[in-house]
C-alpha cells in the first residue's frame, strides 16, 4: 500500500492524490468510452445499469457515508424521479428539462423526508424514511390518472433537442456523461466547507454544533442532494426500462440500494461504483452458479435474498470502519 503524506492544504484539495491515480482513472475512462465496441449488447446494457445505480449510490453515499444519516426508503426518491421523467417526457417536455424537474421534485421530497432527521437519528430515522417510502409507493399505485396505477406507464425514448436516443450505445454515452458530471460534483462538494460540515456531523453532532455548524440546515441539505441524485438516476432508469410500475420502487429496492453502499464502502466515493457493480453482477453470478449447486439449493426461491442478506451481515460484522 502506498501512503501519500500531505504537507499543505493544496495537496488535501487535489482530486488526484498522485500521478498514479490520474493514470488509472484515465485508463478507466478510455475503457468506458470504448465499451460499446468491446462488449456485447447485453453486457453493455448491464454496464448502463451500473452507471445508473452509481448515480443513485453517489447520492446515498453523501447521506449515509458522509453525513451518517441512513435511509431505508431511498427507493421513494428513485420512484419520484422516474415517474416525473415519464410523465413529463410523455407530455412532450424536452429531456433535459424533464431531467432537471425529476431531480428538483425528488429534492423537494427529500427535504420533507429530512425533517425527521432534525429530531431523530439511527433506527428511528430509518423507520421515518421507510414510512415515506410506503406513502410514495401507495400514491404511485393510487394516482391512476397520472401514474397509470398498478398497470404502470410506458416511457418515451429520450429526445435531446430533436435528437432521439434510439440505440443502446447512445443512451449508454448519455448515462456515462451524467455519471462523470455527478462524480466530479460530489468530489468537489466533499472538498468544500459544506462537505466537511457533513463529515463533522457524521463524526460528532455535538462537536459539529460547537464549531458553529447548523445541524438542521446541513442535514436537510444532505437529504436534498441525495434525493436529487436518486431522482436523476430514477429518470434514467425509467428511460432504460421504457416501462415503470409502483412495485419497482418498493422496500426491496430500498434495501438493495442500502446494501449497495454498505458493500461498496461507506465514506468513499468509489464505494458507490463498487456497490453498483456488486448489485448488478450478483444476480448474474447466482444464476450461473445454480447449475453447480445441489438442486434443492439452486432452485430455492429465496436464494438471491439469502445471499444478499448473508453478504450484508458479513460486511456489517467484518468490514473495517
Backbone bond lengths (Angstrom), bond angles and torsions (degrees), N, CA, C in turn:
res aa  C-N    CA-C-N  psi(-1)  N-CA   C-N-CA  omega(-1)  CA-C   N-CA-C  phi
1 X - - - 1.464 - - 1.528 109.12 -
2 X 1.335 115.41 137.19 1.457 120.18 -178.81 1.523 109.76 -101.09
3 X 1.308 117.01 120.55 1.460 121.87 179.01 1.526 109.17 -95.49
4 X 1.313 115.85 129.88 1.458 121.52 178.54 1.526 107.91 -109.61
5 X 1.315 116.27 109.13 1.456 120.74 179.92 1.525 109.41 -87.50
6 X 1.323 116.75 132.27 1.458 122.54 -175.90 1.516 109.18 -98.13
7 X 1.314 114.57 130.16 1.459 119.78 -176.77 1.523 113.18 -110.42
8 X 1.328 117.86 -7.04 1.458 119.86 176.44 1.528 109.61 -150.74
9 X 1.321 114.87 168.46 1.462 121.41 -175.98 1.522 111.13 -66.52
10 X 1.338 116.79 -32.44 1.453 120.51 179.57 1.516 112.13 -61.33
11 X 1.333 116.93 -40.39 1.460 120.25 178.10 1.524 111.02 -63.21
12 X 1.311 116.16 -36.53 1.461 120.23 -178.85 1.520 111.72 -68.05
13 X 1.337 117.10 -24.14 1.459 121.07 -177.00 1.522 113.56 -93.94
14 X 1.318 117.88 -7.66 1.463 119.84 -178.17 1.522 111.17 -68.81
15 X 1.345 115.38 140.67 1.455 119.63 175.55 1.523 110.95 -67.79
16 X 1.312 117.01 -44.49 1.463 121.98 178.36 1.522 108.47 -102.50
17 X 1.319 116.96 121.23 1.454 121.35 -174.71 1.523 112.47 -73.33
18 X 1.340 116.94 -27.78 1.461 119.94 176.55 1.525 108.69 -157.76
19 X 1.331 116.48 172.62 1.453 121.22 -175.43 1.514 114.03 -59.90
20 X 1.325 116.71 -30.08 1.458 120.08 179.19 1.514 112.44 -61.84
21 X 1.326 116.30 -37.54 1.462 120.05 177.87 1.525 110.58 -63.75
22 X 1.321 116.64 -43.16 1.462 120.59 179.66 1.522 110.23 -60.11
23 X 1.330 116.38 -42.67 1.463 121.64 -179.35 1.525 111.21 -63.90
24 X 1.329 116.20 -46.35 1.462 120.33 -178.31 1.527 111.45 -66.15
25 X 1.326 117.22 -44.22 1.464 119.95 -179.01 1.529 111.07 -68.12
26 X 1.325 116.31 -35.37 1.458 119.74 176.34 1.518 111.73 -64.31
27 X 1.328 116.41 -43.02 1.467 120.86 178.55 1.527 110.65 -64.64
28 X 1.333 116.15 -40.03 1.466 120.05 178.81 1.521 110.96 -64.17
29 X 1.334 116.89 -41.13 1.456 120.00 179.41 1.529 111.28 -64.85
30 X 1.318 116.93 -40.99 1.467 120.14 176.92 1.523 110.89 -61.79
31 X 1.331 115.78 -39.67 1.463 120.14 179.11 1.527 110.87 -65.10
32 X 1.330 116.44 -42.13 1.462 120.05 179.35 1.525 111.41 -67.29
33 X 1.323 116.83 -37.75 1.465 120.23 178.23 1.524 111.55 -66.28
34 X 1.318 116.29 -31.92 1.463 119.97 -179.34 1.513 114.33 -91.51
35 X 1.337 117.17 -2.03 1.466 121.09 -175.54 1.529 114.15 -55.94
36 X 1.349 119.91 -41.22 1.469 118.83 -178.91 1.522 113.84 -59.65
37 X 1.313 117.50 -24.02 1.467 120.66 179.68 1.529 112.32 -99.86
38 X 1.331 116.19 -0.13 1.470 120.36 -176.68 1.520 111.69 -110.10
39 X 1.324 117.02 -45.23 1.465 120.85 -173.44 1.524 110.43 -101.03
40 X 1.332 117.60 153.64 1.468 121.05 176.42 1.528 111.49 -63.36
41 X 1.329 115.31 164.95 1.465 121.05 -175.67 1.526 112.05 -59.94
42 X 1.340 117.13 -39.74 1.465 120.10 -178.77 1.523 110.74 -62.19
43 X 1.328 117.04 -46.19 1.462 120.30 -177.52 1.520 111.46 -72.02
44 X 1.335 116.85 -26.37 1.466 119.24 174.05 1.531 109.91 -67.29
45 X 1.337 116.09 -37.41 1.466 119.72 176.20 1.526 110.67 -63.48
46 X 1.338 116.77 -40.62 1.465 119.96 177.58 1.528 111.02 -65.51
47 X 1.331 116.68 -37.94 1.460 120.70 177.93 1.528 110.51 -65.34
48 X 1.333 116.67 -35.78 1.464 120.63 176.19 1.523 110.82 -62.98
49 X 1.331 116.29 -42.12 1.466 119.92 176.70 1.530 111.08 -63.36
50 X 1.327 116.81 -36.81 1.470 120.04 177.33 1.524 110.15 -61.31
51 X 1.332 116.89 -42.54 1.461 120.47 178.76 1.529 110.80 -63.53
52 X 1.327 116.50 -42.60 1.465 120.36 -179.68 1.524 110.81 -63.06
53 X 1.326 115.80 -47.13 1.466 119.17 179.91 1.528 111.43 -68.32
54 X 1.320 117.16 -27.29 1.466 119.75 176.76 1.523 110.96 -65.24
55 X 1.329 116.54 -38.30 1.464 120.31 177.53 1.527 110.18 -62.34
56 X 1.333 115.61 -46.09 1.467 119.85 177.23 1.526 110.11 -62.79
57 X 1.337 116.15 -41.14 1.457 120.82 -179.99 1.517 112.83 -63.61
58 X 1.330 117.09 -35.18 1.465 120.12 177.11 1.525 110.53 -60.98
59 X 1.335 115.88 -42.57 1.458 119.27 178.41 1.513 112.44 -65.39
60 X 1.330 116.21 -43.49 1.464 119.71 179.43 1.519 110.89 -68.45
61 X 1.332 117.18 -28.89 1.463 120.50 177.14 1.529 110.47 -67.45
62 X 1.332 117.05 -38.84 1.466 120.03 176.04 1.527 110.06 -60.00
63 X 1.315 115.83 -43.25 1.463 120.47 -176.47 1.526 112.26 -73.19
64 X 1.332 116.24 -53.76 1.468 120.48 -173.73 1.519 112.56 -88.42
65 X 1.333 116.28 -44.03 1.455 119.61 -174.34 1.513 114.25 -77.29
66 X 1.336 117.01 -35.23 1.461 120.08 -174.94 1.531 113.87 -105.68
67 X 1.344 116.86 -27.97 1.464 119.13 -179.73 1.524 112.29 -105.08
68 X 1.323 116.69 -15.94 1.460 120.17 177.63 1.512 114.55 78.06
69 X 1.346 117.38 22.73 1.465 122.16 179.16 1.525 108.71 -110.14
70 X 1.305 117.16 117.46 1.460 120.37 -174.77 1.524 111.02 -96.79
71 X 1.331 114.65 134.49 1.458 122.01 178.56 1.523 109.16 -116.39
72 X 1.327 116.21 124.30 1.463 120.69 176.94 1.524 109.94 -101.80
73 X 1.324 116.98 7.36 1.457 120.59 -179.84 1.513 112.57 -128.15
74 X 1.327 116.47 34.00 1.463 119.72 -173.60 1.528 113.13 -68.82
75 X 1.332 116.83 -18.13 1.463 119.02 177.77 1.526 111.27 -63.90
76 X 1.339 117.06 -20.58 1.465 120.35 177.67 1.523 110.46 -61.47
77 X 1.330 117.59 -43.82 1.466 121.06 179.03 1.525 110.47 -66.96
78 X 1.326 115.94 -37.96 1.461 120.72 176.54 1.524 109.75 -60.05
79 X 1.345 115.98 -43.74 1.456 120.43 -179.71 1.515 113.04 -67.99
80 X 1.323 117.42 -40.60 1.471 120.76 178.50 1.525 110.08 -61.01
81 X 1.328 116.65 -45.28 1.458 120.13 178.61 1.512 112.38 -64.23
82 X 1.331 116.80 -41.81 1.463 120.88 -178.46 1.525 111.16 -64.51
83 X 1.319 116.95 -46.70 1.464 120.05 -178.11 1.522 111.90 -71.54
84 X 1.318 117.76 -35.73 1.468 119.69 175.87 1.520 110.26 -61.21
85 X 1.325 116.08 -45.74 1.461 120.81 179.04 1.523 110.87 -62.85
86 X 1.335 116.61 -43.58 1.462 120.42 -177.68 1.526 111.45 -63.58
87 X 1.323 116.55 -48.07 1.463 120.73 -177.16 1.525 110.86 -65.00
88 X 1.332 117.49 -47.12 1.467 120.54 -177.82 1.523 111.58 -67.51
89 X 1.326 117.24 -40.83 1.464 120.11 179.13 1.521 110.63 -63.72
90 X 1.326 116.97 -41.98 1.465 120.59 179.11 1.524 112.12 -66.89
91 X 1.340 116.78 -22.26 1.467 121.13 176.41 1.522 112.24 -85.11
92 X 1.326 116.81 -3.18 1.457 120.81 177.93 1.509 115.10 95.56
93 X 1.326 117.80 8.67 1.467 120.88 177.76 1.523 109.07 -70.53
94 X 1.337 119.09 133.58 1.474 121.04 179.14 1.524 111.89 -56.03
95 X 1.324 115.76 146.71 1.460 121.58 -175.25 1.529 113.32 -54.28
96 X 1.351 120.40 -48.60 1.474 118.93 -177.82 1.524 113.07 -60.10
97 X 1.351 116.50 -39.94 1.466 119.76 -179.83 1.527 110.30 -67.82
98 X 1.332 116.20 -42.25 1.464 120.14 178.54 1.523 110.83 -63.12
99 X 1.338 116.35 -37.83 1.466 120.41 179.67 1.526 110.87 -65.25
100 X 1.333 116.15 -43.22 1.468 119.81 177.73 1.527 110.87 -64.36
101 X 1.330 116.19 -39.00 1.465 120.01 178.61 1.523 111.09 -65.64
102 X 1.330 116.54 -38.29 1.468 120.55 178.22 1.520 110.53 -62.31
103 X 1.331 115.96 -43.70 1.459 119.82 178.00 1.516 112.07 -66.50
104 X 1.348 116.79 -40.18 1.468 120.81 -177.55 1.527 111.61 -68.18
105 X 1.333 116.85 -43.63 1.464 119.47 -179.72 1.528 110.72 -67.02
106 X 1.322 116.48 -38.97 1.467 119.69 176.33 1.523 110.59 -63.19
107 X 1.341 116.33 -38.86 1.467 120.00 177.73 1.522 110.92 -62.54
108 X 1.343 116.72 -40.54 1.465 120.45 178.82 1.529 110.73 -62.11
109 X 1.331 115.97 -42.71 1.468 119.68 176.82 1.525 109.68 -64.98
110 X 1.338 116.35 -37.72 1.460 120.58 178.76 1.516 112.53 -62.25
111 X 1.326 116.60 -37.78 1.469 120.20 177.69 1.528 110.17 -63.88
112 X 1.337 116.17 -42.40 1.471 120.25 178.70 1.525 110.34 -63.73
113 X 1.337 115.95 -44.02 1.465 120.13 179.64 1.522 110.19 -65.80
114 X 1.329 116.53 -32.16 1.457 120.41 -177.61 1.515 114.30 -72.69
115 X 1.324 117.47 -14.85 1.466 119.70 -179.23 1.532 113.01 -59.23
116 X 1.351 119.09 -41.14 1.476 117.44 176.57 1.525 113.29 -61.50
117 X 1.349 116.60 -24.82 1.468 119.65 -178.96 1.520 111.80 -65.47
118 X 1.324 117.00 -16.77 1.457 120.04 179.09 1.527 111.53 -73.80
119 X 1.342 115.58 -20.65 1.461 119.36 -176.35 1.527 113.75 -118.16
120 X 1.329 116.91 -27.56 1.470 119.68 -175.86 1.524 109.38 -126.74
121 X 1.308 116.27 163.86 1.456 121.46 176.78 1.520 109.09 -153.55
122 X 1.321 115.49 176.62 1.452 120.01 179.21 1.515 112.29 67.42
123 X 1.322 116.43 -139.06 1.456 121.84 -176.41 1.517 111.78 -63.70
124 X 1.335 117.56 -29.78 1.463 120.40 -179.75 1.527 110.78 -69.25
125 X 1.311 116.98 -37.17 1.461 120.27 175.08 1.523 109.88 -66.91
126 X 1.331 116.43 -40.04 1.459 120.14 177.44 1.518 111.67 -58.81
127 X 1.326 116.82 -41.95 1.467 121.06 178.80 1.527 110.42 -64.97
128 X 1.330 116.87 -38.88 1.467 120.55 179.01 1.525 111.02 -63.65
129 X 1.330 117.04 -44.70 1.470 119.93 178.94 1.519 111.01 -67.34
130 X 1.323 116.87 -34.69 1.462 120.56 177.44 1.523 110.90 -64.37
131 X 1.316 116.38 -38.75 1.467 120.74 178.55 1.523 110.91 -62.20
132 X 1.322 116.55 -42.60 1.463 120.56 178.79 1.522 110.35 -64.11
133 X 1.331 116.99 -37.40 1.466 120.67 178.68 1.524 110.83 -61.18
134 X 1.324 117.19 -42.04 1.465 120.84 177.67 1.527 110.80 -64.51
135 X 1.330 116.29 -39.48 1.466 120.31 179.88 1.525 110.55 -64.43
136 X 1.324 116.87 -45.82 1.468 121.06 -179.71 1.521 110.63 -62.94
137 X 1.324 116.81 -44.11 1.470 120.01 179.32 1.525 110.82 -60.88
138 X 1.332 116.56 -39.74 1.467 120.52 179.63 1.529 110.89 -67.30
139 X 1.330 117.34 -40.17 1.469 120.61 177.78 1.522 110.48 -62.52
140 X 1.325 116.70 -43.70 1.461 120.49 179.63 1.525 111.20 -62.29
141 X 1.320 116.58 -34.00 1.462 120.37 -178.83 1.528 112.27 -79.25
142 X 1.343 117.54 -30.90 1.468 121.03 -174.08 1.519 113.86 -93.85
143 X 1.318 118.31 -26.24 1.468 121.00 -176.08 1.532 109.25 -83.74
144 X 1.316 115.84 67.27 1.458 121.72 -169.56 1.524 113.01 -65.02
145 X 1.322 117.93 -32.18 1.463 120.35 -177.65 1.524 112.57 -64.49
146 X 1.325 117.00 -23.26 1.465 121.44 -179.12 1.522 111.66 -108.60
147 X 1.327 116.00 -47.15 1.472 120.36 -172.46 1.519 114.04 -94.59
148 X 1.333 116.69 -12.20 1.456 119.02 -175.75 1.513 113.48 83.89
149 X 1.328 116.92 -1.13 1.457 121.17 178.40 1.515 112.70 63.51
150 X 1.323 115.63 -148.40 1.462 120.39 -178.69 1.522 112.50 -69.39
151 X 1.336 116.57 -16.56 1.465 119.96 177.83 1.520 111.97 -71.46
152 X 1.325 116.86 -17.26 1.460 120.31 177.66 1.514 112.71 84.22
153 X 1.314 115.07 -176.98 1.462 121.19 -177.60 1.528 109.29 -145.92
154 X 1.320 115.36 137.91 1.458 120.39 176.81 1.532 109.69 -82.33
155 X 1.315 115.67 150.71 1.464 121.76 -176.91 1.522 108.82 -120.17
156 X 1.325 115.59 129.08 1.460 119.99 178.63 1.526 110.97 -70.44
157 X 1.312 115.15 160.75 1.464 119.97 176.47 1.526 109.58 -66.95
158 X 1.326 117.04 145.24 1.471 119.36 179.12 1.518 111.45 -64.06
159 X 1.315 115.22 141.32 1.459 122.34 -178.25 1.527 108.42 -124.87
160 X 1.339 115.88 110.92 1.460 121.23 179.39 1.522 109.40 -96.14
161 X 1.338 115.71 89.56 1.466 121.66 177.76 1.524 111.36 52.31
162 X 1.339 115.48 49.19 1.452 120.95 177.57 1.514 115.06 93.66
163 X 1.321 117.57 -10.56 1.468 121.22 179.05 1.525 108.39 -100.39
164 X 1.335 116.17 106.66 1.457 120.95 -178.78 1.525 110.03 -81.34
165 X 1.327 115.25 130.18 1.463 120.76 178.05 1.521 107.87 -87.43
166 X 1.325 115.78 89.96 1.463 121.08 -172.12 1.522 113.37 -94.56
167 X 1.320 118.17 -14.46 1.464 120.17 -177.14 1.526 110.72 -110.21
168 X 1.324 114.53 158.84 1.456 119.84 177.79 1.512 112.28 -64.34
169 X 1.337 116.98 -33.33 1.466 120.85 179.63 1.521 111.44 -64.29
170 X 1.324 116.54 -44.43 1.465 120.44 -178.71 1.527 110.97 -64.37
171 X 1.328 116.13 -43.32 1.464 119.03 179.87 1.521 110.84 -68.32
172 X 1.319 117.13 -33.64 1.468 120.58 177.02 1.526 110.57 -60.85
173 X 1.327 116.77 -45.82 1.467 119.75 -179.78 1.529 111.28 -65.52
174 X 1.334 117.07 -34.68 1.466 120.17 175.64 1.529 110.23 -62.13
175 X 1.334 116.35 -46.72 1.473 120.45 179.29 1.524 111.01 -64.53
176 X 1.328 116.92 -38.18 1.464 120.66 178.97 1.521 110.53 -63.58
177 X 1.329 116.82 -43.41 1.465 120.71 179.72 1.532 110.74 -62.14
178 X 1.326 116.78 -46.95 1.466 120.23 -179.10 1.520 110.63 -65.10
179 X 1.335 117.18 -36.85 1.469 120.83 178.56 1.521 111.04 -64.03
180 X 1.322 116.94 -43.43 1.468 120.72 179.41 1.524 110.29 -63.35
181 X 1.333 116.92 -44.49 1.468 120.62 179.27 1.529 110.45 -62.05
182 X 1.337 116.70 -44.31 1.466 120.61 -179.87 1.522 111.21 -64.09
183 X 1.324 116.51 -40.05 1.471 120.49 -179.65 1.520 111.07 -64.68
184 X 1.327 116.70 -46.64 1.465 120.19 178.87 1.530 110.80 -63.11
185 X 1.334 116.18 -37.34 1.467 119.75 179.08 1.527 111.05 -63.57
186 X 1.331 116.76 -43.55 1.468 119.92 -179.13 1.520 110.77 -70.09
187 X 1.323 117.60 -39.63 1.466 120.20 177.81 1.526 111.00 -59.78
188 X 1.321 116.04 -43.67 1.467 119.28 178.97 1.523 111.65 -71.65
189 X 1.328 116.97 -34.19 1.465 120.19 176.57 1.519 110.92 -60.42
190 X 1.336 116.66 -43.36 1.459 119.80 -176.29 1.528 112.00 -73.66
191 X 1.333 118.14 -14.11 1.466 120.62 174.49 1.521 111.53 -88.93
192 X 1.326 116.32 -11.17 1.463 121.27 -175.27 1.527 110.65 -87.47
193 X 1.337 117.63 169.20 1.473 120.36 175.46 1.526 112.73 -57.10
194 X 1.336 116.49 -33.81 1.468 119.63 178.58 1.519 110.97 -63.61
195 X 1.329 116.38 -46.45 1.461 120.18 178.98 1.512 112.37 -62.86
196 X 1.314 116.24 -39.47 1.470 119.64 178.96 1.531 110.78 -68.39
197 X 1.329 116.50 -30.57 1.469 119.65 175.42 1.526 110.45 -67.50
198 X 1.342 116.30 -39.20 1.464 119.84 176.36 1.528 110.67 -57.64
199 X 1.332 115.80 -48.38 1.466 120.52 -178.01 1.527 110.73 -64.19
200 X 1.329 116.50 -38.24 1.469 120.09 178.70 1.525 110.83 -62.76
201 X 1.330 116.56 -40.43 1.467 120.43 177.79 1.521 110.36 -64.71
202 X 1.327 116.02 -40.72 1.467 119.40 178.65 1.522 111.50 -61.75
203 X 1.322 116.57 -43.13 1.465 120.38 -175.71 1.523 112.45 -73.21
204 X 1.332 117.17 -40.80 1.469 119.99 179.69 1.522 109.36 -167.45
205 X 1.316 116.16 111.04 1.460 119.88 -179.88 1.529 111.35 -64.58
206 X 1.316 116.05 -37.70 1.469 119.38 -179.31 1.525 110.44 -64.77
207 X 1.334 116.24 -45.50 1.468 119.71 179.08 1.519 111.04 -64.57
208 X 1.339 116.64 -40.77 1.459 120.24 179.64 1.525 110.95 -62.20
209 X 1.317 115.92 -42.92 1.465 119.83 179.90 1.524 111.35 -65.99
210 X 1.321 115.90 -35.84 1.466 119.06 179.33 1.521 111.85 -68.17
211 X 1.345 117.17 -22.05 1.467 121.40 177.49 1.522 112.10 -89.08
212 X 1.324 116.69 4.60 1.458 120.21 176.60 1.512 114.66 92.28
213 X 1.325 117.95 11.57 1.462 121.28 179.03 1.526 108.93 -80.47
214 X 1.328 115.91 126.23 1.462 121.80 -178.54 1.532 108.12 -79.90
215 X 1.324 116.95 103.45 1.462 121.24 -173.64 1.524 112.26 -60.08
216 X 1.317 117.45 -46.33 1.464 120.71 -176.96 1.522 111.07 -60.99
217 X 1.325 116.56 -44.62 1.460 120.82 -177.93 1.524 111.49 -63.24
218 X 1.324 116.91 -47.12 1.460 119.49 -174.22 1.525 112.26 -76.73
219 X 1.315 117.86 -32.04 1.465 119.34 175.41 1.525 110.63 -65.82
220 X 1.332 115.96 -44.07 1.459 120.07 178.28 1.518 110.87 -63.90
221 X 1.331 116.89 -40.59 1.460 121.24 178.55 1.522 110.84 -63.55
222 X 1.320 117.09 -39.94 1.458 120.70 178.85 1.522 110.99 -62.10
223 X 1.327 116.66 -43.71 1.462 120.22 176.98 1.523 110.77 -62.40
224 X 1.334 117.10 -41.06 1.461 120.79 -178.48 1.521 111.23 -64.68
225 X 1.329 117.65 -45.08 1.470 121.31 179.22 1.520 110.45 -63.40
226 X 1.327 115.81 -44.88 1.459 120.28 -179.86 1.523 111.28 -61.85
227 X 1.331 116.57 -43.96 1.459 120.83 -179.82 1.525 111.60 -67.63
228 X 1.333 117.38 -35.48 1.463 120.87 178.19 1.519 111.02 -59.84
229 X 1.330 116.83 -48.70 1.461 120.16 -179.84 1.525 111.13 -66.57
230 X 1.332 116.95 -35.89 1.465 119.69 176.32 1.525 110.43 -64.81
231 X 1.335 116.90 -39.30 1.452 120.52 178.20 1.517 112.64 -65.65
232 X 1.328 116.65 -41.18 1.468 120.64 177.22 1.527 109.78 -64.60
233 X 1.337 116.13 -43.01 1.457 119.40 176.16 1.516 111.61 -61.83
234 X 1.341 116.84 -39.52 1.456 120.54 177.52 1.517 112.27 -63.72
235 X 1.329 117.17 -37.49 1.463 120.97 177.94 1.527 110.86 -62.41
236 X 1.326 116.58 -45.15 1.465 120.37 177.94 1.523 110.91 -66.92
237 X 1.319 115.95 -37.26 1.467 122.07 178.29 1.529 110.27 -60.04
238 X 1.331 116.37 -41.93 1.465 120.77 179.67 1.523 111.14 -63.22
239 X 1.320 116.71 -43.86 1.465 120.09 179.39 1.524 111.19 -66.69
240 X 1.310 116.98 -37.81 1.464 119.84 -178.62 1.520 111.32 -65.01
241 X 1.335 116.96 -40.12 1.463 120.67 -178.63 1.528 112.46 -83.48
242 X 1.343 116.62 -25.11 1.471 123.05 -178.04 1.526 113.19 67.60
243 X 1.322 117.05 -2.44 1.466 121.09 178.01 1.524 108.26 -155.38
244 X 1.325 116.39 133.99 1.468 119.96 179.19 1.523 109.66 -134.42
245 X 1.329 115.65 153.18 1.458 122.50 177.13 1.527 108.28 -145.77
246 X 1.329 118.46 160.33 1.474 120.85 -173.60 1.519 114.80 -57.92
247 X 1.348 117.86 -35.16 1.467 118.97 -176.06 1.522 113.30 -67.39
248 X 1.328 117.36 -12.16 1.467 119.81 176.34 1.529 112.03 -74.15
249 X 1.323 117.14 -12.58 1.465 121.01 -175.88 1.532 110.46 -122.20
250 X 1.323 115.24 45.45 1.460 121.04 -177.09 1.525 111.30 -94.30
251 X 1.322 115.85 -170.72 1.459 121.79 -176.77 1.530 111.54 -63.15
252 X 1.342 116.82 -32.53 1.465 119.27 179.70 1.527 110.91 -64.36
253 X 1.332 116.25 -37.79 1.464 119.77 176.68 1.523 110.33 -64.75
254 X 1.327 117.04 -40.18 1.467 120.74 178.57 1.519 111.34 -62.67
255 X 1.328 116.10 -41.74 1.465 119.99 178.94 1.521 110.31 -64.93
256 X 1.332 116.77 -39.67 1.466 120.12 177.39 1.526 111.01 -59.95
257 X 1.328 116.66 -41.82 1.464 120.22 -179.27 1.523 111.26 -65.81
258 X 1.332 116.28 -41.44 1.463 119.49 178.21 1.522 110.76 -66.96
259 X 1.329 116.12 -40.83 1.465 120.69 176.43 1.523 110.52 -59.32
260 X 1.324 116.06 -37.79 1.459 121.61 -177.59 1.525 111.81 -59.03
261 X 1.324 117.89 -47.75 1.468 119.59 -176.71 1.524 111.71 -77.38
262 X 1.335 117.14 -29.48 1.465 119.44 177.86 1.520 110.12 -67.82
263 X 1.334 116.32 -46.52 1.465 120.37 179.73 1.523 110.70 -68.14
264 X 1.336 116.81 -39.58 1.461 119.81 -179.44 1.514 113.03 -65.74
265 X 1.323 116.70 -32.13 1.461 120.41 179.46 1.511 111.45 121.85
266 X 1.326 116.67 103.10 1.461 120.85 -179.80 1.524 110.81 -66.12
267 X 1.312 115.61 136.93 1.457 120.12 177.05 1.513 114.60 90.03
268 X 1.337 117.63 7.43 1.462 121.48 178.65 1.523 108.18 -130.71
269 X 1.332 116.93 131.15 1.462 120.32 -179.33 1.520 110.79 -60.48
270 X 1.334 116.78 -40.86 1.466 118.57 -178.94 1.520 111.80 -67.18
271 X 1.339 117.78 -14.84 1.452 120.48 177.43 1.517 112.63 -61.94
272 X 1.341 117.09 -30.80 1.463 120.32 178.07 1.520 110.83 -63.68
273 X 1.325 116.92 -37.89 1.459 121.34 -179.11 1.524 111.34 -75.26
274 X 1.324 116.66 -42.95 1.463 119.87 177.96 1.527 110.25 -62.94
275 X 1.323 116.59 -40.70 1.456 120.32 178.41 1.515 112.22 -65.57
276 X 1.335 117.28 -39.34 1.462 120.66 178.42 1.526 110.92 -65.06
277 X 1.327 116.54 -39.76 1.466 120.04 176.54 1.523 110.10 -61.05
278 X 1.328 116.12 -43.68 1.467 120.28 178.35 1.523 110.62 -61.65
279 X 1.333 117.14 -46.80 1.457 121.61 -174.61 1.528 111.86 -63.64
280 X 1.324 117.45 -38.48 1.460 120.96 -177.76 1.526 111.71 -82.74
281 X 1.325 117.02 -36.55 1.467 119.75 -175.06 1.525 113.26 -83.04
282 X 1.331 118.04 -27.07 1.463 120.08 -175.57 1.527 113.06 -59.37
283 X 1.353 120.43 -45.23 1.471 118.59 176.92 1.526 112.83 -58.98
284 X 1.346 116.40 -36.26 1.468 119.39 178.30 1.523 110.50 -65.69
285 X 1.329 116.08 -42.66 1.468 120.62 -179.78 1.526 110.55 -64.47
286 X 1.331 116.45 -41.11 1.466 120.18 179.45 1.522 110.70 -63.86
287 X 1.330 117.18 -43.11 1.465 120.46 179.40 1.521 111.81 -63.25
288 X 1.339 116.54 -39.69 1.463 119.75 178.86 1.525 111.52 -69.34
289 X 1.332 116.26 -28.61 1.468 120.32 -176.81 1.523 112.93 -81.65
290 X 1.325 117.44 -16.62 1.459 120.12 -175.58 1.521 112.53 -59.88
291 X 1.334 116.81 -34.33 1.464 120.24 -178.33 1.521 112.29 -68.15
292 X 1.325 117.15 -19.84 1.464 120.97 -176.66 1.529 111.91 -103.20
293 X 1.317 116.90 0.83 1.462 121.28 179.55 1.524 110.16 -101.00
294 X 1.332 117.82 157.20 1.471 119.88 173.18 1.526 110.10 -54.93
295 X 1.316 116.81 145.40 1.460 120.87 -174.19 1.524 112.33 -56.69
296 X 1.333 116.77 -39.24 1.466 120.21 -178.95 1.523 111.53 -63.64
297 X 1.345 116.10 -30.89 1.464 120.63 179.57 1.520 110.94 -85.52
298 X 1.332 116.46 -46.96 1.459 120.68 -175.98 1.514 113.86 -63.83
299 X 1.341 117.11 -31.24 1.457 120.76 -178.41 1.526 112.98 -96.12
300 X 1.321 117.15 3.25 1.466 120.26 -179.85 1.528 110.20 -63.36
301 X 1.335 118.90 129.20 1.471 120.82 -175.92 1.526 114.00 -64.83
302 X 1.329 117.84 -25.95 1.458 119.95 -177.12 1.510 114.11 -101.27
303 X 1.346 116.80 21.64 1.467 119.93 -175.48 1.523 111.73 -61.81
304 X 1.328 117.35 -46.26 1.463 119.99 -177.34 1.527 111.01 -64.58
305 X 1.318 117.42 -42.58 1.468 120.39 178.64 1.522 110.96 -63.56
306 X 1.344 116.10 -38.25 1.463 120.18 178.63 1.527 110.67 -63.42
307 X 1.337 116.64 -44.67 1.464 120.57 -179.75 1.523 110.19 -63.61
308 X 1.334 117.20 -44.70 1.459 120.60 178.97 1.525 110.90 -59.79
309 X 1.331 115.83 -45.74 1.460 119.65 -179.90 1.513 112.28 -63.07
310 X 1.343 116.47 -41.79 1.462 120.54 179.74 1.524 111.04 -64.55
311 X 1.339 116.42 -41.33 1.467 120.24 179.18 1.521 110.41 -64.46
312 X 1.329 117.24 -43.14 1.467 120.82 -179.82 1.526 110.96 -62.41
313 X 1.330 117.05 -44.56 1.467 120.58 178.91 1.522 110.48 -62.29
314 X 1.338 116.30 -42.23 1.463 120.35 -179.19 1.521 111.24 -62.47
315 X 1.331 116.91 -42.03 1.463 119.46 -178.88 1.526 111.45 -70.39
316 X 1.325 116.79 -37.88 1.465 119.29 178.40 1.522 110.84 -64.08
317 X 1.344 116.68 -37.45 1.460 120.73 -176.84 1.523 113.49 -79.02
318 X 1.343 116.59 -38.40 1.460 119.09 -168.11 1.521 115.30 -115.25
319 X 1.336 118.71 -16.21 1.462 118.71 -178.90 1.523 109.50 -68.73
320 X 1.330 118.13 129.09 1.469 119.70 178.55 1.509 111.08 -66.90
321 X 1.319 116.38 140.83 1.467 121.50 -179.43 1.514 110.35 -82.78
